[in-house]
Amino acid sequence: MKLTYDEFDKYLKHLYGDDQEMLVNQHSRYTRLDQEFIRRFDDQERILFSTPGRTEIGGNHTDHNQGRVLAASIDLDSIAAITKTDTNMVELYSEGYFLPFQVNLDELEVDVNEQGTTTALIRGIAARFLELGHKVGGFSGCMTSNVLPGSGLSSSASIEVLIGSIFNVLFNDESIEPEIIAQIGQYAENVYFGKPCGLMDQMACAVGGVISIDLQDSTRPEVKKIDFDFNEKKYGIVIVDTGGEHSDLTDDYAAIPGEMKAVAKYFSKASLREVGEHQFYARIKELRKRVGDRAVLRANHYFQENERVLHQVASLESDDMDQFMEQVKASGNSSFRWLQNIYSTRNVMEQGIALSLALSEKYLYKISAGACRVHGGGFAGTTQTFLPIQAVSEYSKMMQKVFGSDSVIDLRIRPHATVHFKPMSLKEVT
């Protein structure tokens, strides 16, 4: 569809809310993207895409062991202006990068030298499309994202779902279900990018809104949409980026699924989801000797967190915010004590997440409302705080004094996954 100016304005409000300053910024953002496209590719017919990032609400480090998670798409997103070409090349310019990401679609083998790059993701997504019997083809375009890398809001998953959606729209008549797009993104990140992630991030970006995901059957995850609007309930969601270096934390991240699966292996199972909880607790003495105490504690977190997601969903569906907050607190405490993903033991002098949680708990105790927890993978990065909207400004200023002026992200849940449209002349938008 081709949008008029008024339709475009309505579209922006639907995705990002009706704050006037925000709308002006988004108009400007899309205009800059479109102008960059025209600069590089002339005024060719093009399609604009938007794919959200995500916030994890419950199920911390359960997805990689076929667990349950609760997540939502957010109003931060990756956007792209794309034109179909008659070549077999992908050429994608991204803001902040001088050279484009380029992939020859005739060369889709894994390249270990590309690991950790967007090029690897594009190549992996294209390869998986073909493996599953779908079509790919050449396209060119420009992309930008305000889902900042390292923010815990799934910048990589947002880009994966964006690329998958582009192939889906341009070459597959939008016939591929969002859940499949998500699985393709996970495959690319696991095999080509080199990160052993679960499926939560991609699924939340691909499906949109507040969703619970049961990954017991990872080939056919059970996805349930939850009709709940935190903004309507006068609650804000604030992400605090505590900083810290992520590049040397791969071993810390990988150890969590590895140790959980070591427990599962003791029972001759591939994941903890296949292990009976009662079995686990009955064999702790033997497990301590075989896999160590930390693995046992992390498995203990898994079983509790997996059950907790059910209670969180029930709380939202029954509009019980008090019970929901108790579950958020319990999730955060379990991650800190049992999962132990708050800081790396290889650098105990850097504990930004722990400090953020300490300050947040102190503030929430003062106002007698809200809850906080680690957000995402942990060790470095972000925390998540739910609190009344009227307290967001004061809380944000307090945290900015410690972690910096750009450290606080006030989120809005986005009700939609990837959207695409043909633009009107964005030259009208200033």
N, C-alpha and C positions, 0 to 999 in steps of 0.2 A: 504494500500500500504506500501511497505517496501522501505525506501529511502537509496540510496548510500550516501557516504560522500559528493560528489559534489551536489547531489540533496538536501541534508540537508542544505548545505550552501546556495543554491538558495532559499530554503524555508525560511531560517532565514532572508535573504535580503528582501524577499517579505513581511514578517511580521514586521520587525524592521528597515528597511532602510539599506543603504550600508556603513554607517560609520564603519571603520575597528575596532576601539576600541570597539564599541558596539557589533560587530559580535564576536569578541574574548570573550567578557563577556557572550554573549548568549550561545556560544559553551560551555563555562565552566559551565554555569548555568544548561544546559540540561544534561551535563555529570555528574555533582554532583547529580542531581536528579536520573539519571539512576543508578549510583553507589550505592546510598542509597537504591533504590529498590532492587538491587541485594544483598546487605548486609542483608536485612530483608527477602526477599522472594526467594533467589537464582536466577539463570538465567532463570526464567520462561518467556514464551512468554508474551509480554506486549504491550500495546498501549500507546503512548504519546498523551496527550491532551493539548491544549492551548486555553484559553478563555480570551478575552480582558477585561480591565476595560473600563470606559466611561468618557467622559467629556460632561457636559451640556453646550450647546451653547445659547439656548434661551428657554423661558418658565419656568422661576423660580417659583416653587411652583404653578404650574397649573395642573400637572398630577393627583393629588389626587381629583380634581374636574372635571375630564373628559375633560381637556383642551388640548391645542396644545403644543407640545414641539419640540425642535430642539436639537439633540445630535449626538455624534459620538463615535465610538470605538477608542481606543488608543493603543499605543505600549507598555504599561504596562499590564501585564497579570498574570493570575493564570495558572500554568502548573502542570500536574500530569502524573505519570507513573502508569498504572492500569492493573491488570490481573483479569480475570473472575474466580470465584470460584464456587464450587458445594455446598457451604453452603448458608444459607439464612441470612448471616451477611455482613454488610459493615464494613470494617476496613481500616481506612485512616489515615496514619501518615502525620503530617504537620510540616514543618520546624519551629522550635521555641517552639514546644510542646513536652514534654517528653512522654506522653501517647497518643495513637491513639484515634481518634473519632470512636466510635463503635455504630452501630445501628443494633438491631435484627429486621429484616423485618417482623417478626410475631407480633411485638409489636409497632404499629404505632399510638397509641393514643397520644394526646397532653399531654406533661409533662411540667407543669408550672415551675418546677425546672430547666429545660433546657433552658428557655428563654434567648435569647442573646448569644447563643452558636452555633457553627458550627454543633454540634450534632443535635440540634433542626432543623436546615435547612435540613440536610440529611433526618431526619425522616419525616419532612413535605413534602418534594419533593417526597419521596417514597409513602407516603400516598395519595398524590394528583394524582400521576401516576395511582395508582390502582383505585381511585375513577373515573377517566376518562376512564377507560377500557384499560390502557396500562400495560405493563409488567415491573416488577422489579426482581432483583436477586442479589446474593452476589458478591462482588468484594473486592479486597484488593489493596493497593497501597500507593504511597507517593505523596505529594503535596507541592508546594511552590508558593509564590506569591510575586511580587514586587508592587502590588497595595496596598499600605500601608493603614491600617485601620485609619479612621479619616481624610484621605487626600481629601475627597470629590470626589474621582474617582471611587466610587462604588465597594469597595473590597468585600462587602457581595453579591452584585448582580453578580459579576464576579464568585464567588464561587458557587452561586445558579445555574447559567447557566452551569457552568462546571459540577456540579453533575448531573443536568438534561441531559446534553449531554452524559455523561457516560452511564446512564441508557438507553438513546435513541440508542446509538451505540451498546452496548453490548447485549441488550435484545429486541429491537424494530426495528431492521434493518434500523435505521435512518429514520423511517417513520413519525416522529413527526415534524411538522413545527417549525421553530425558534420562531415564535410568541407564540405558545402554550408553548414551553419551558419557555419563558419569563413569561407568566401568571402563570405557575406552581411555578416558583421562587418567584413571588410576593405573591402568596398564602402562601407559606412556611414562608416568612418573616412576613406577616401580622398575621397569625394564630398561627404558632409554635414559631417563633423567638420573636414575640411580638412588632413589629414595624409597625406603620400604614403608610407604604410607598405607593407611587403611582407606576406606571408601567414603567416610563421612563428609569430608570436605567437598569432594566432587559432587556427591549426591545433593547436598544442600544448595550448591550453586546451580545445579542442573534442574532441580524440581521447583525450588522457590517457596517462599513463605516459611512458616514454622512447621517443621516436620519431625516425626520420630521415624527412625530407621532400625529395623531388626535385621541384622546381617547373619542370622543363623545359616541361611542358605545364601552364601555370598554371590552365587550366580543369579539368584532371583531374590534380591532383598525386598523385605516387606516395608513399604513406605506409606506412612499415614500422615495426611495433612491435618494440622490442628488449627482451628479457627480461634486465634487469640491475638489481640493487639495490645502490646504493653503500653503504647502511647495512650490508647483509650482508657486504660486503667490508671493513667497518670503516673506511670513508672518509666524512668529512663534506664538505658543500658549504656554504661560508660566503660570504655576500654582504656587502660593506662599502659602505655608503652614504656617499660622500665629501662629500655636500652639493653646493652650487653651484646657480646659478640656471639653469633650463631655458627660461624663457619667451623669452629673446632668442637661442636657439640654433637656431631653425627653419631659418634660412638655412644653417647649418653642416650640419645633418642632410640637408637637401634637396640640398646640393651633391654629396654622395656618389653617390646614384643618378643625379643629373644628369650628373656627369662620366663615370661609367661608361657611361651611355647615349650620351654624346657620342663616346666611343671606338667604341661599336657602330655609331653612325650613320655614322662614317667608312667602315665596311665595308658600309653600306646595310642594316644590321640594326637591329632594335628593342631588343635586349638583348645583353649580353655572352655569354649562353649560346649564342647563335646564331653567335658568332664562333669560328673555329678558333684554338686556342691558338698553334699554329705560325704562323698568319697574323699574329696580333697581334705576336709577337716579331720577325717578319721585317719589320714595317713601323713599328717604333718611331721611327726617324729622322723619317719623314714625320709620324707622330702627334704628336711633340713640337712641331712647328711648328703643327699644326692645332688641338690641344686643350690643349697645355701639359704640363709634366712631372708635375704632381700628378695629373692624370687618368690618365696612363700608369702611375704608381706604384699608384694605386688599382685600376686594371684588373689590374696584376700581382698585387696582393693577392687579387683576386677569383679568378683562375685557380688560384692556389696553395691558397686556402682551400676552394674548391669540391672540389678533389682531396683535401684533408686530411680532409674529412668522411667520405669513404669509408674512410680509414685509421682514423679514430676508431671508426666503426661496427665495422670488422673487429676492432679491439682489444678492444672491449667483448664482442663475440660470442665471441672466443677467450679471454676472461678474462685478458687481458694488460694489467694496470694500469700497468706500467712504460712500455709503448709508448703507452698512452693518455695518460699524463702528458706524454710527450715531444710528442705532438701538441697538447695544450693549451698547452704552452709556445710551440710554434711558431706557434699561432694568435695568442697574445698578442703575440709579437714582431712578427708581420706586421701586426697592427692598429696597433701603436705606430709602426712605421717606414714602412710602405708605405701603409696605409689612412689613417693620421694622424687618428684620431678620439679622441685621448686628451685634448687640450685645444683650445680655440678660439684661433686666432691673433689674434683681436680682443681677447683679454684674457689675455695670457700670464702675468700675475701670479697667475692662478687655475689651478692644476694639481693639483687634489685626486686625480684618478685616477692620474696619474703618481706622486704621493707614496705613494698606497696600494700601487701595484705595487712601488715601491722598497722599502718597509717589508716587504711580503709576501715578496718575493724574498729579502731578508736573513734573514727568519725561516725560510723553507723551506730555505735553504742550511744554516742551523744544525742543523735536524733531518734533513737529507738525505732529504727526502720531499716530495711534493706538487707543485703547479703553480698558477699564477695567470694571469689575463688580464682585459682589459676585458670588461664585461658589458653587452650591449645596444647601444644607439645610440651611447654614448660622449659625449665632450666635457665632460660633467659627469655626476654620478650614481654608478654602482656598478662595483665590481670583483668578480670571482669567484675563490675559492680552493678547491682540492681539497686536503685534507690528512687524515692519520690522525685518527680520532675522538678518541684520547687527547690530541691536541695542540690540539683546537678551543678548549677553555677558555682556555688560556694565550694562544693567538693572538688570540682575541676580546678579552681584557682589554687586550692590547697595542694593538690597533687602536682600542678605545674610548677609550683615553687621548688619542688624537690626534683622532679624529673625533666623539667624543661617546658618551654611554651608550646611545643608541638607534640607533647607526649600524651595528651588526652583526646580521645575520639568519642564523641557523643553519637551513638548509633541510633538508627531507625530501622525497624524491620521492614524489608521490602516484600511486598506480596507476590512479586513476579520473578520468574527465572529469566532466561535469555529472551530478549525481544529484538526485533529487527524491523526496519522500515526504510523506504526510499525517501530522502529528504526533499523538502521544498528548498528554495534558494536560501541557504543559511546566511547569505549576504545581508538579508533583511535583519538578522539577529545581531544586535550590538550590545 
